[in-house]
């Protein structure tokens, strides 16, 4: 079951020998498997040789939507009237577009960004929340994160495509946005977005 290629997502390309060894192990395991499950055709295509039995199971959200809608009403209190609300849920870390969103917000009226997630870069968070248009609501449970997403006007799903693994991203946030009927700002999974409009 392949959600991410370990070598691509965890090992710096500067460490070529280690990268090659781990990548070879992944390829070898994939080749010997009875069946391989991937989150997208694109991700499956990263394997040189695959087993004969392959399945694509996309990274879709659990759709018990009533639960999220109750939580959504609590988060709606954070929304300012007549203000477009962008929501970002995920690790608070550089290279996820947060710095760029912050810069954009400075020159746009009536827009706010609400963020939630695990803090992996405290310095970045401190920089971001200095701006009055940006709020951080903490590290939320999955249900709470979905409730926050449900009250968004737009969901931000941005990745640094200089990181090889990110070029094959198939983020569950996209499917959560689709579940709630919320538009996204993203630079990944263009084929899914075009297919679903």
N, C-alpha and C positions, 0 to 999 in steps of 0.2 A: 504494500500500500504506500504509494509515493505522493506525499504532499509537497515536499521540497527535496531537491537534490542536496545531500549533505555537503559535499565538496563545494558546490556553487554557493551555498548559503552561509557556510561556517568557516571556510578556509580562504585566507587572502591569496590572491593570484600571485603575490610575491613569493609565496612558499610553494614553488612549483613541484618539488619532489613529493611533499606531503599531499598536495592537491592531486597529483597524478595517482598516487597510491590509493587514496580514498576513492577517487573517481573510478579507478579500475575495480575496486572492491564492489562499488555500487553496480557497475556494469556487469560484473561477474554474477552477483546475486540476482540481478534482473534477468540475465540470460538463463540462469538455472531454475528460476521460479516456475511453478506450474501455471500461475496466472499473475498478471500484474495489473494493479488498479492505479490509475493516475487521475488527477483533477482536471486535466485538459489534454487535448491532442498535442498542443504545443509542448507541454511538459513531457508527454510520452515520447515526443520526437527528440528529446535530449539523450535518449538511450540509443546506442549504435545498433545493438541487436536486442530484440525483445522476445519474450516467450510467445508461442503461437496464440495463447489466450490472453487477450487484453481487454480491459474495461475502462471506460471513462465515467467517473462519478464526480460530477461537479461539486464544488464546495458550497452547497446550498444551506440556507438557514432553516432551522426548525420553525415551522409556521404556526405555532400556537399564538396567533396574533392578539387574541383577547388579553393575555397576560401582559404583553408589551404595551398595549394601549392604556391599561390602568397606570402603569409606571410612567408612560408618556405624559399623562396629565400632571404628575408631580413636577416633571421637568419643564413643562410649559410655563411655569412661573418664572423661569430664568429668561424666557424670551421677552424682549422689549417690543412694545407695540410698534407696528409699521417699520420693523427692522428685519432685513433678510438674515436668517440665522444659518450659518455654516456649522456643521458638526464634524469633529474629527474624533474617532475612537481608535485607540491603539497605543503602542509604546510612544512615550514622549522622548523622541530621539531625533538627532539631525538626519538629514537625507530622506525625510518623509514629507518634504514640501512645507513644513510649518514656518520656516523662516521666510519663504517666498509669500505665503499667505499673509503673514504679519506685515510684510512690506506693502502688499497690495491694499490691505485694509486701511493703511494710513491715508491713502488718497481717495477712498471711496466712502461716501456718506451712507448712513442707514444700513450698515452691515455689521454683524458681530460673528465671532468664532467662539464656540463652546467646545472645549477639549476634555477628554476623559481618557485615562489609561495609566499604565505603570510608568513611573518616572525612571528612565534610564540615563537621562542627562539633566540633572538639577539646574545647571547653569543655563541651559536652553530654556527651561521652564521659567526661571526667574526673569530672563530677558523678555519672553513672550508676554507674561502677565503684567508687565509694566505698562503695556498698552491697554487703555480702558475698554477697547472693543474686544478684548480676549479674556475669556473666563476659563478657569480650570476647575472641574468639579470632582476630581479624585480618581482613584483606581476603583472602578465599578465591577460588580458581578456581570456575568453575561446578560442576564435578564435586564439589569439596570442599563447596561450599554445599549441594548436594543430599544429600551424605552426612550433613552436620550435620542437615538437615531430616528425613532418614529416621530419626534417632534421637530426634526430638522426641516429646513426649506431645501437645503442642498447638503449632500454628504461629500466630504473631501477624502479622496483615496489617491494619494500621490506617492510615487516611488522614485528613487534615484536609479535611472536605467543604466548608469555606469557600472552598477553592481550586476554581474551576470545573472544571478538567480532572479533578480527583479524583472528581467526581460521575459521571464516565463511565469510571472505571478498570475494567480487566478484567485484574488482575494475574496474571502467570504463576505466582506463588507459590500461588495458589488451586489451580491445576491440578496443581502439584507436590504439594501436600498431598493432593489427591484420588488422585494416583498412588500415594502411600504409605499411603493410608487413615488420614490423621491429621486430627483435628478442627482447626478454626480459630477464632480470635477475630478478628472482622472487622466492619467497618462499611460495606463496599462489596459490589458484585455480589450483592445480596440475591436477585435473580431466579434466578441460577445456583444458589445455595445451596438455595433452596426447591425448585427443579426436581430437584436431585440428592439432596436430603435429607442 
